[in-house]
Amino acid sequence: MVQRLAEEILDELQLITEEAVAHLNSLEEVELLQLSEKREELVNEFQCHKPNLTPQNRQQIDYILSFDSLITKRMQFLKDEAGAWLQRRGSAKQQLNAYQQQHAVNSWFIDHRN
């Protein structure tokens, strides 16, 4: 595999980050996961360039990192939304179970009518 230049890696990282932020409110969990995985892959590829960072590289990295809080907020929102849905589902299931009688398999149910 041919080693890419630090600038190429940072440019790609910046591009995917800016594209994601431009559509952040419509990104779903799967897309955010793919973004995270791709960014991690690029950061790992960039590691060998760390000793030779230029001031321009550092500035570009700071710019890219400035979007992280927005991406993290979107992830937290989706996490909270999923948690609330699970809680509502559990509550509805609990209410449903209260109305469903559980009977033993070989038991008798006698209804006394007056």
Secondary structure as UniProt FT lines:
FT   HELIX           6..22
FT   HELIX           24..26
FT   HELIX           29..46
FT   HELIX           47..52
FT   HELIX           55..65
FT   TURN            66..67
FT   HELIX           68..99
FT   TURN            105..106
//
